[in-house]
Amino acid sequence: RVAGTLKALPLRLLRPRPLAEAISSAGGVCFDELDDTLMLRTQPGVFCAGEMIDWEAPTGGYLLTACFASGRIAGAAAAAWAARQVDPARATP
């Protein structure tokens, strides 16, 4: 019910924010907090990818490549983690 209420909440946008506020170029989850599969060490089952990770990079092609690559790693690991929750005998990624 909460999700449905939030999705139905009307938001009236007056104008876009300045570009300097719209682009993330630093900050995020520290690499030390992630394991090799990009799962949070303190929150099993929570995976990070893309601009969620703390790296400083300008917006553009290299950042997009890193987002896609980390998304692939985290996505595959999340699927394997979820499968192990259903069947603990499943192999690790």
Buried (B, 14 or more C-beta within 10 A) or exposed (E): EEEEEEEEEEEEEEEEEEEEEEEEEEEBBEEEBBEEBBBBEEEEEBBBBBBBBBBEBEEEEEBEEBBEEBBEBBEBBBEBBEEBEEEEEEEEB
